[in-house]
Amino acid sequence: MAPTSRERTESLPDPKFLTIAEVAAVMRVSKMTVYRLVHNGDLPAVRVGRSFRVTEDDVNEYLRKSFYSAG
């Protein structure tokens, strides 16, 4: 028997959402830089009213993809 949609959602961990200011603090950049990343589509975000929220996993994934070997 296949799990119901309620059972599927209960088994998934709830994502932790961060504000633009929190993302900027984690990445050590300005809020404007984070807004640019969101508006360019480089950093996925959810709009809540007039503000944006970004999942912690998406921030970590963006940073992981951004690393490169220097010299």
C-alpha positions as CSV (number, residue, x, y, z in Angstrom):
1,M,0.0,0.0,0.0
2,A,1.4,3.4,-1.0
3,P,1.9,6.0,1.7
4,T,-0.6,8.9,1.8
5,S,0.5,12.4,1.1
6,R,0.3,13.2,4.9
7,E,2.6,10.3,5.7
8,R,5.1,11.4,3.0
9,T,5.2,15.0,4.4
10,E,5.5,13.8,8.0
11,S,8.6,11.8,7.1
12,L,10.5,14.7,5.5
13,P,12.4,17.1,7.7
14,D,11.2,20.7,7.8
15,P,13.5,23.0,5.9
16,K,15.0,25.9,7.9
17,F,14.3,29.2,6.3
18,L,16.6,32.2,6.6
19,T,15.9,35.8,6.0
20,I,18.0,37.8,3.5
21,A,19.9,39.4,6.4
22,E,20.7,36.0,7.9
23,V,21.9,34.7,4.5
24,A,24.1,37.8,4.2
25,A,25.6,37.2,7.6
26,V,26.3,33.5,6.8
27,M,27.9,34.4,3.5
28,R,29.6,37.5,4.9
29,V,28.3,39.7,2.1
30,S,25.9,42.6,1.9
31,K,22.1,42.2,1.8
32,M,22.2,43.7,-1.7
33,T,24.5,41.0,-2.9
34,V,22.0,38.3,-1.7
35,Y,19.1,40.2,-3.3
36,R,21.0,40.2,-6.6
37,L,21.6,36.4,-6.3
38,V,17.9,35.8,-5.7
39,H,16.7,38.1,-8.5
40,N,19.2,36.6,-11.0
41,G,18.0,33.1,-10.1
42,D,21.4,32.0,-8.7
43,L,19.9,31.4,-5.2
44,P,16.4,29.9,-5.0
45,A,14.1,31.8,-2.6
46,V,10.4,31.8,-1.6
47,R,8.5,35.1,-1.4
48,V,6.6,35.6,1.8
49,G,4.6,38.8,1.6
50,R,7.1,41.5,0.7
51,S,10.2,39.6,1.9
52,F,12.2,36.6,0.8
53,R,13.2,33.4,2.6
54,V,16.0,31.1,1.5
55,T,16.4,27.5,2.8
56,E,19.6,26.8,4.7
57,D,20.2,23.8,2.4
58,D,20.1,26.1,-0.7
59,V,22.6,28.5,0.9
60,N,24.9,25.6,1.7
61,E,24.5,24.2,-1.8
62,Y,25.3,27.6,-3.4
63,L,28.4,27.9,-1.3
64,R,29.5,24.4,-2.1
65,K,29.2,25.0,-5.8
66,S,31.0,28.3,-5.5
67,F,34.2,26.8,-4.2
68,Y,37.2,26.5,-6.5
69,S,40.8,25.6,-6.3
70,A,43.1,28.6,-6.3
71,G,46.6,28.1,-7.7
